[in-house]
Amino acid sequence: MSDTAFKILIAIPTHRRPGGLDNALRSIAALTAPAAASIEVLVVENDRQKTVQPIIDAFERFAIHYVLEDKPGLVHVRNRILHEAARLNADYLAGMDDDETASPQWLAALWDGLNRFGATVAAGPTLSRFETEPPLWIRRGNFFKTEVERPTGRTLKRAAAGNFMLDLRFQNKHPVQYDMRFNFIGGEDSDFFSRIAAQGGKIVWIQEAVTYETVPAERMTLRYVFKRDFRIGLGRAAKARKKSLLFGILSGVFGLLIAHLYAITLPFHWTRASFAKRLCKLVKQLGVFIGLFRMDFKAYGAGSQ
């Protein structure tokens, strides 16, 4: 398909981040597009009313579509993106989040990698950029990834929705939807792409396809990193329960045991960075255990995304 015209749809879900969305669209306007590609942009706002229309109206580089998904949660908005991609007859779907910006070569690198390696999904690194100078313990603990090094072409078992390109021909033959069990806890993207891989899809890493995530000051706190790791633990519990009830129980019990081990070793971590890192691991394992009981924890949704 590389010798004929094809359509790439760049999709951005957004929820109450108008400044972030504006920055994301500005970076898309500066992209180097693959040859013969028709590029269109889709913004899906996850809210009860449209609030970012002026930002959409100011975008001129590519054709842009703007829809409202009023059902709250990550899964609703991501499945809406899949629906809209089919409605718009896109050949490929690329995705990033509304707190990210794309490097100029991002789209071309994903497209090149997808074709060069005969892949179903191409995924790249999302690197953190701090809005303000972070506390020393944040940098030393590497709580936000500022560097990721993997060889281009490496096959992966899963990918993230913040930086990917999906060949929709595979999606048409093997329809996969995001799972509602992850709607408010996250991990829906890892589950989605792992199921694509399980059906024979090939996921490859493209190191050159970089997006940048802006880390605001309010995320550089112990409260935020604890909540994030707890949510990750809940997501792992949900994935374990999907396999079987027994696997979910074993994962929860194992998580509790590991959490106890982390608690015992906490006094031996003297620096704030080291102490926080170990405490985050403890919280994550508690999330795995508590997720066994299907705790109604909403990390995402109205007012929390």
PyMOL commands that set and color helices and strands:
alter all, ss='L'
color gray80, all
select helices_A, chain A and resi 18-29+53-57+74-87+106-116+136-141+168-173+180-182+188-198+217-219+222-243+245-268+272-293
alter helices_A, ss='H'
color red, helices_A
select strands_A, chain A and resi 6-14+37-45+63-68+92-95+100-102+121-123+126-130+155-156+164-167+203-205+211-215
alter strands_A, ss='S'
color yellow, strands_A
deselect
rebuild
show_as cartoon
